[in-house]
Amino acid sequence: MSLSILALLNWMKTADKFHQLNTEQTGQTGQGLVEYALILVLVAVVVIVVLGLLGSGIANSMYANIVAVL
């Protein structure tokens, strides 16, 4: 029984060391933020391209429906 407790404590110490290594300042603190920003830019570019290609058709059909109702 005491062996399992010692093993658990040893595992907890190891996990704590990994956590400390993971959270230290290693010059990559903004990497996640930059990745999210790049993904958002990519999504924005895709939306702009799709709206550029389909925008006039969508706008014309919307205006045609509004004019038909009026």
Biopython code that builds the backbone (N, CA, C, O; Angstrom):
import numpy as np
from Bio.PDB.StructureBuilder import StructureBuilder

atoms = [
    (1, "MET", "N", (0.827, -1.195, 0.000)),
    (1, "MET", "CA", (0.000, 0.000, 0.000)),
    (1, "MET", "C", (0.865, 1.252, 0.000)),
    (1, "MET", "O", (0.572, 2.196, -0.733)),
    (2, "SER", "N", (1.921, 1.282, 0.801)),
    (2, "SER", "CA", (2.768, 2.460, 0.867)),
    (2, "SER", "C", (3.524, 2.668, -0.447)),
    (2, "SER", "O", (3.896, 3.792, -0.785)),
    (3, "LEU", "N", (3.749, 1.571, -1.187)),
    (3, "LEU", "CA", (4.423, 1.693, -2.467)),
    (3, "LEU", "C", (3.566, 2.485, -3.451)),
    (3, "LEU", "O", (4.085, 3.304, -4.210)),
    (4, "SER", "N", (2.267, 2.245, -3.440)),
    (4, "SER", "CA", (1.394, 2.976, -4.353)),
    (4, "SER", "C", (1.303, 4.453, -3.968)),
    (4, "SER", "O", (1.203, 5.317, -4.839)),
    (5, "ILE", "N", (1.336, 4.738, -2.692)),
    (5, "ILE", "CA", (1.309, 6.140, -2.242)),
    (5, "ILE", "C", (2.588, 6.842, -2.666)),
    (5, "ILE", "O", (2.552, 7.984, -3.126)),
    (6, "LEU", "N", (3.738, 6.152, -2.510)),
    (6, "LEU", "CA", (5.004, 6.741, -2.946)),
    (6, "LEU", "C", (5.027, 6.938, -4.455)),
    (6, "LEU", "O", (5.539, 7.945, -4.946)),
    (7, "ALA", "N", (4.475, 5.983, -5.187)),
    (7, "ALA", "CA", (4.422, 6.118, -6.636)),
    (7, "ALA", "C", (3.540, 7.306, -7.030)),
    (7, "ALA", "O", (3.876, 8.055, -7.947)),
    (8, "LEU", "N", (2.421, 7.475, -6.340)),
    (8, "LEU", "CA", (1.533, 8.602, -6.616)),
    (8, "LEU", "C", (2.221, 9.925, -6.317)),
    (8, "LEU", "O", (2.123, 10.869, -7.100)),
    (9, "LEU", "N", (2.920, 9.996, -5.183)),
    (9, "LEU", "CA", (3.638, 11.229, -4.847)),
    (9, "LEU", "C", (4.736, 11.527, -5.866)),
    (9, "LEU", "O", (4.939, 12.677, -6.254)),
    (10, "ASN", "N", (5.436, 10.485, -6.291)),
    (10, "ASN", "CA", (6.482, 10.667, -7.299)),
    (10, "ASN", "C", (5.882, 11.153, -8.611)),
    (10, "ASN", "O", (6.448, 12.026, -9.269)),
    (11, "TRP", "N", (4.737, 10.592, -8.993)),
    (11, "TRP", "CA", (4.069, 11.017, -10.217)),
    (11, "TRP", "C", (3.616, 12.474, -10.102)),
    (11, "TRP", "O", (3.721, 13.239, -11.060)),
    (12, "MET", "N", (3.112, 12.851, -8.923)),
    (12, "MET", "CA", (2.662, 14.227, -8.729)),
    (12, "MET", "C", (3.835, 15.202, -8.833)),
    (12, "MET", "O", (3.695, 16.280, -9.409)),
    (13, "LYS", "N", (4.993, 14.829, -8.277)),
    (13, "LYS", "CA", (6.175, 15.689, -8.381)),
    (13, "LYS", "C", (6.616, 15.830, -9.834)),
    (13, "LYS", "O", (6.985, 16.916, -10.280)),
    (14, "THR", "N", (6.575, 14.720, -10.564)),
    (14, "THR", "CA", (6.960, 14.760, -11.968)),
    (14, "THR", "C", (5.996, 15.614, -12.763)),
    (14, "THR", "O", (6.416, 16.406, -13.606)),
    (15, "ALA", "N", (4.702, 15.460, -12.504)),
    (15, "ALA", "CA", (3.707, 16.271, -13.204)),
    (15, "ALA", "C", (3.900, 17.744, -12.877)),
    (15, "ALA", "O", (3.737, 18.595, -13.751)),
    (16, "ASP", "N", (4.243, 18.054, -11.642)),
    (16, "ASP", "CA", (4.483, 19.441, -11.251)),
    (16, "ASP", "C", (5.698, 20.006, -11.984)),
    (16, "ASP", "O", (5.674, 21.157, -12.423)),
    (17, "LYS", "N", (6.756, 19.212, -12.122)),
    (17, "LYS", "CA", (7.944, 19.660, -12.853)),
    (17, "LYS", "C", (7.603, 19.937, -14.322)),
    (17, "LYS", "O", (8.045, 20.939, -14.884)),
    (18, "PHE", "N", (6.815, 19.048, -14.945)),
    (18, "PHE", "CA", (6.408, 19.274, -16.326)),
    (18, "PHE", "C", (5.573, 20.544, -16.440)),
    (18, "PHE", "O", (5.711, 21.300, -17.402)),
    (19, "HIS", "N", (4.709, 20.775, -15.460)),
    (19, "HIS", "CA", (3.886, 21.987, -15.480)),
    (19, "HIS", "C", (4.763, 23.228, -15.366)),
    (19, "HIS", "O", (4.529, 24.221, -16.054)),
    (20, "GLN", "N", (5.768, 23.173, -14.502)),
    (20, "GLN", "CA", (6.680, 24.314, -14.355)),
    (20, "GLN", "C", (7.443, 24.573, -15.648)),
    (20, "GLN", "O", (7.616, 25.723, -16.051)),
    (21, "LEU", "N", (7.901, 23.501, -16.299)),
    (21, "LEU", "CA", (8.619, 23.667, -17.556)),
    (21, "LEU", "C", (7.710, 24.237, -18.637)),
    (21, "LEU", "O", (8.145, 25.021, -19.480)),
    (22, "ASN", "N", (6.459, 23.839, -18.601)),
    (22, "ASN", "CA", (5.502, 24.279, -19.610)),
    (22, "ASN", "C", (5.132, 25.743, -19.442)),
    (22, "ASN", "O", (4.843, 26.422, -20.427)),
    (23, "THR", "N", (5.134, 26.234, -18.227)),
    (23, "THR", "CA", (4.676, 27.598, -17.975)),
    (23, "THR", "C", (5.810, 28.611, -17.875)),
    (23, "THR", "O", (5.554, 29.800, -17.686)),
    (24, "GLU", "N", (7.061, 28.162, -17.999)),
    (24, "GLU", "CA", (8.177, 29.101, -17.936)),
    (24, "GLU", "C", (8.206, 29.967, -19.185)),
    (24, "GLU", "O", (7.689, 29.594, -20.237)),
    (25, "GLN", "N", (8.824, 31.132, -19.040)),
    (25, "GLN", "CA", (8.977, 32.043, -20.178)),
    (25, "GLN", "C", (10.038, 31.468, -21.101)),
    (25, "GLN", "O", (11.223, 31.488, -20.769)),
    (26, "THR", "N", (9.631, 30.961, -22.249)),
    (26, "THR", "CA", (10.582, 30.362, -23.182)),
    (26, "THR", "C", (10.625, 31.113, -24.500)),
    (26, "THR", "O", (11.147, 30.587, -25.483)),
    (27, "GLY", "N", (10.093, 32.323, -24.552)),
    (27, "GLY", "CA", (10.095, 33.073, -25.791)),
    (27, "GLY", "C", (8.925, 32.732, -26.692)),
    (27, "GLY", "O", (8.823, 33.261, -27.798)),
    (28, "GLN", "N", (8.047, 31.862, -26.240)),
    (28, "GLN", "CA", (6.907, 31.456, -27.047)),
    (28, "GLN", "C", (5.591, 31.824, -26.370)),
    (28, "GLN", "O", (4.571, 31.168, -26.582)),
    (29, "THR", "N", (5.618, 32.862, -25.564)),
    (29, "THR", "CA", (4.420, 33.210, -24.802)),
    (29, "THR", "C", (3.295, 33.700, -25.695)),
    (29, "THR", "O", (2.124, 33.498, -25.373)),
    (30, "GLY", "N", (3.622, 34.337, -26.805)),
    (30, "GLY", "CA", (2.587, 34.862, -27.683)),
    (30, "GLY", "C", (2.268, 33.955, -28.858)),
    (30, "GLY", "O", (1.508, 34.333, -29.749)),
    (31, "GLN", "N", (2.845, 32.763, -28.864)),
    (31, "GLN", "CA", (2.649, 31.878, -30.010)),
    (31, "GLN", "C", (1.189, 31.496, -30.193)),
    (31, "GLN", "O", (0.693, 31.511, -31.320)),
    (32, "GLY", "N", (0.493, 31.158, -29.127)),
    (32, "GLY", "CA", (-0.914, 30.780, -29.241)),
    (32, "GLY", "C", (-1.763, 31.922, -29.748)),
    (32, "GLY", "O", (-2.662, 31.722, -30.565)),
    (33, "LEU", "N", (-1.482, 33.121, -29.265)),
    (33, "LEU", "CA", (-2.233, 34.301, -29.713)),
    (33, "LEU", "C", (-2.000, 34.575, -31.190)),
    (33, "LEU", "O", (-2.931, 34.916, -31.919)),
    (34, "VAL", "N", (-0.763, 34.427, -31.627)),
    (34, "VAL", "CA", (-0.449, 34.638, -33.037)),
    (34, "VAL", "C", (-1.140, 33.593, -33.905)),
    (34, "VAL", "O", (-1.635, 33.914, -34.986)),
    (35, "GLU", "N", (-1.179, 32.346, -33.440)),
    (35, "GLU", "CA", (-1.852, 31.297, -34.207)),
    (35, "GLU", "C", (-3.339, 31.588, -34.342)),
    (35, "GLU", "O", (-3.907, 31.429, -35.423)),
    (36, "TYR", "N", (-3.971, 32.009, -33.262)),
    (36, "TYR", "CA", (-5.388, 32.362, -33.330)),
    (36, "TYR", "C", (-5.617, 33.548, -34.262)),
    (36, "TYR", "O", (-6.595, 33.573, -35.009)),
    (37, "ALA", "N", (-4.727, 34.521, -34.221)),
    (37, "ALA", "CA", (-4.864, 35.682, -35.102)),
    (37, "ALA", "C", (-4.730, 35.270, -36.567)),
    (37, "ALA", "O", (-5.459, 35.770, -37.424)),
    (38, "LEU", "N", (-3.807, 34.369, -36.852)),
    (38, "LEU", "CA", (-3.648, 33.905, -38.232)),
    (38, "LEU", "C", (-4.865, 33.136, -38.712)),
    (38, "LEU", "O", (-5.269, 33.265, -39.868)),
    (39, "ILE", "N", (-5.448, 32.344, -37.837)),
    (39, "ILE", "CA", (-6.670, 31.616, -38.197)),
    (39, "ILE", "C", (-7.801, 32.598, -38.478)),
    (39, "ILE", "O", (-8.541, 32.432, -39.447)),
    (40, "LEU", "N", (-7.940, 33.625, -37.631)),
    (40, "LEU", "CA", (-8.984, 34.627, -37.852)),
    (40, "LEU", "C", (-8.771, 35.382, -39.164)),
    (40, "LEU", "O", (-9.730, 35.670, -39.881)),
    (41, "VAL", "N", (-7.522, 35.700, -39.476)),
    (41, "VAL", "CA", (-7.229, 36.386, -40.736)),
    (41, "VAL", "C", (-7.587, 35.486, -41.909)),
    (41, "VAL", "O", (-8.162, 35.955, -42.892)),
    (42, "LEU", "N", (-7.259, 34.205, -41.822)),
    (42, "LEU", "CA", (-7.586, 33.263, -42.895)),
    (42, "LEU", "C", (-9.096, 33.163, -43.091)),
    (42, "LEU", "O", (-9.580, 33.164, -44.223)),
    (43, "VAL", "N", (-9.838, 33.078, -41.989)),
    (43, "VAL", "CA", (-11.299, 33.005, -42.081)),
    (43, "VAL", "C", (-11.851, 34.296, -42.687)),
    (43, "VAL", "O", (-12.763, 34.249, -43.513)),
    (44, "ALA", "N", (-11.313, 35.436, -42.288)),
    (44, "ALA", "CA", (-11.779, 36.707, -42.835)),
    (44, "ALA", "C", (-11.512, 36.791, -44.333)),
    (44, "ALA", "O", (-12.362, 37.266, -45.085)),
    (45, "VAL", "N", (-10.351, 36.338, -44.774)),
    (45, "VAL", "CA", (-10.029, 36.366, -46.204)),
    (45, "VAL", "C", (-10.983, 35.461, -46.976)),
    (45, "VAL", "O", (-11.460, 35.834, -48.047)),
    (46, "VAL", "N", (-11.261, 34.286, -46.444)),
    (46, "VAL", "CA", (-12.184, 33.363, -47.115)),
    (46, "VAL", "C", (-13.578, 33.980, -47.208)),
    (46, "VAL", "O", (-14.225, 33.891, -48.252)),
    (47, "VAL", "N", (-14.043, 34.598, -46.135)),
    (47, "VAL", "CA", (-15.371, 35.226, -46.142)),
    (47, "VAL", "C", (-15.414, 36.367, -47.160)),
    (47, "VAL", "O", (-16.396, 36.507, -47.889)),
    (48, "ILE", "N", (-14.372, 37.172, -47.214)),
    (48, "ILE", "CA", (-14.331, 38.283, -48.158)),
    (48, "ILE", "C", (-14.349, 37.769, -49.595)),
    (48, "ILE", "O", (-15.048, 38.319, -50.445)),
    (49, "VAL", "N", (-13.584, 36.719, -49.864)),
    (49, "VAL", "CA", (-13.558, 36.164, -51.221)),
    (49, "VAL", "C", (-14.921, 35.589, -51.595)),
    (49, "VAL", "O", (-15.409, 35.818, -52.702)),
    (50, "VAL", "N", (-15.534, 34.847, -50.684)),
    (50, "VAL", "CA", (-16.840, 34.249, -50.972)),
    (50, "VAL", "C", (-17.890, 35.339, -51.184)),
    (50, "VAL", "O", (-18.697, 35.248, -52.109)),
    (51, "LEU", "N", (-17.885, 36.358, -50.341)),
    (51, "LEU", "CA", (-18.843, 37.449, -50.520)),
    (51, "LEU", "C", (-18.565, 38.231, -51.800)),
    (51, "LEU", "O", (-19.495, 38.717, -52.443)),
    (52, "GLY", "N", (-17.306, 38.355, -52.169)),
    (52, "GLY", "CA", (-16.980, 39.022, -53.420)),
    (52, "GLY", "C", (-17.500, 38.261, -54.622)),
    (52, "GLY", "O", (-17.964, 38.853, -55.597)),
    (53, "LEU", "N", (-17.417, 36.935, -54.542)),
    (53, "LEU", "CA", (-17.891, 36.123, -55.662)),
    (53, "LEU", "C", (-19.403, 36.010, -55.703)),
    (53, "LEU", "O", (-20.000, 36.043, -56.779)),
    (54, "LEU", "N", (-20.025, 35.878, -54.549)),
    (54, "LEU", "CA", (-21.464, 35.649, -54.490)),
    (54, "LEU", "C", (-22.266, 36.871, -54.058)),
    (54, "LEU", "O", (-23.496, 36.854, -54.098)),
    (55, "GLY", "N", (-21.584, 37.917, -53.651)),
    (55, "GLY", "CA", (-22.269, 39.069, -53.076)),
    (55, "GLY", "C", (-23.249, 39.747, -53.997)),
    (55, "GLY", "O", (-24.358, 40.084, -53.585)),
    (56, "SER", "N", (-22.857, 39.952, -55.239)),
    (56, "SER", "CA", (-23.753, 40.661, -56.157)),
    (56, "SER", "C", (-24.999, 39.835, -56.439)),
    (56, "SER", "O", (-26.093, 40.388, -56.546)),
    (57, "GLY", "N", (-24.851, 38.524, -56.561)),
    (57, "GLY", "CA", (-26.018, 37.667, -56.783)),
    (57, "GLY", "C", (-26.959, 37.666, -55.598)),
    (57, "GLY", "O", (-28.179, 37.700, -55.764)),
    (58, "ILE", "N", (-26.403, 37.628, -54.419)),
    (58, "ILE", "CA", (-27.227, 37.647, -53.207)),
    (58, "ILE", "C", (-27.910, 39.000, -53.062)),
    (58, "ILE", "O", (-29.099, 39.070, -52.751)),
    (59, "ALA", "N", (-27.151, 40.084, -53.289)),
    (59, "ALA", "CA", (-27.717, 41.425, -53.151)),
    (59, "ALA", "C", (-28.821, 41.653, -54.172)),
    (59, "ALA", "O", (-29.870, 42.203, -53.836)),
    (60, "ASN", "N", (-28.600, 41.237, -55.414)),
    (60, "ASN", "CA", (-29.610, 41.435, -56.461)),
    (60, "ASN", "C", (-30.884, 40.659, -56.150)),
    (60, "ASN", "O", (-31.987, 41.167, -56.353)),
    (61, "SER", "N", (-30.738, 39.431, -55.659)),
    (61, "SER", "CA", (-31.932, 38.640, -55.348)),
    (61, "SER", "C", (-32.671, 39.215, -54.149)),
    (61, "SER", "O", (-33.901, 39.180, -54.111)),
    (62, "MET", "N", (-31.947, 39.740, -53.173)),
    (62, "MET", "CA", (-32.601, 40.347, -52.003)),
    (62, "MET", "C", (-33.371, 41.595, -52.417)),
    (62, "MET", "O", (-34.520, 41.786, -52.019)),
    (63, "TYR", "N", (-32.726, 42.447, -53.225)),
    (63, "TYR", "CA", (-33.390, 43.667, -53.664)),
    (63, "TYR", "C", (-34.591, 43.336, -54.558)),
    (63, "TYR", "O", (-35.618, 44.012, -54.487)),
    (64, "ALA", "N", (-34.471, 42.322, -55.382)),
    (64, "ALA", "CA", (-35.580, 41.916, -56.248)),
    (64, "ALA", "C", (-36.763, 41.446, -55.399)),
    (64, "ALA", "O", (-37.913, 41.751, -55.715)),
    (65, "ASN", "N", (-36.485, 40.712, -54.333)),
    (65, "ASN", "CA", (-37.561, 40.257, -53.444)),
    (65, "ASN", "C", (-38.215, 41.427, -52.730)),
    (65, "ASN", "O", (-39.436, 41.450, -52.576)),
    (66, "ILE", "N", (-37.425, 42.398, -52.292)),
    (66, "ILE", "CA", (-37.967, 43.562, -51.589)),
    (66, "ILE", "C", (-38.833, 44.376, -52.538)),
    (66, "ILE", "O", (-39.927, 44.806, -52.172)),
    (67, "VAL", "N", (-38.347, 44.589, -53.755)),
    (67, "VAL", "CA", (-39.106, 45.363, -54.744)),
    (67, "VAL", "C", (-40.398, 44.631, -55.105)),
    (67, "VAL", "O", (-41.433, 45.273, -55.282)),
    (68, "ALA", "N", (-40.360, 43.319, -55.216)),
    (68, "ALA", "CA", (-41.559, 42.542, -55.538)),
    (68, "ALA", "C", (-42.586, 42.642, -54.428)),
    (68, "ALA", "O", (-43.784, 42.678, -54.706)),
    (69, "VAL", "N", (-42.156, 42.686, -53.199)),
    (69, "VAL", "CA", (-43.092, 42.783, -52.073)),
    (69, "VAL", "C", (-43.706, 44.174, -52.034)),
    (69, "VAL", "O", (-44.889, 44.309, -51.723)),
    (70, "LEU", "N", (-42.945, 45.197, -52.336)),
    (70, "LEU", "CA", (-43.448, 46.560, -52.292)),
    (70, "LEU", "C", (-44.370, 46.786, -53.462)),
    (70, "LEU", "O", (-44.911, 47.880, -53.619)),
]
sb = StructureBuilder()
sb.init_structure("model")
sb.init_model(0)
sb.init_chain("A")
sb.init_seg("    ")
for serial, (resi, resn, name, xyz) in enumerate(atoms, 1):
    if name == "N":
        sb.init_residue(resn, " ", resi, " ")
    sb.init_atom(name, np.array(xyz, "f"), 0.0, 1.0, " ", f" {name:<3s}", serial, name[0])
structure = sb.get_structure()
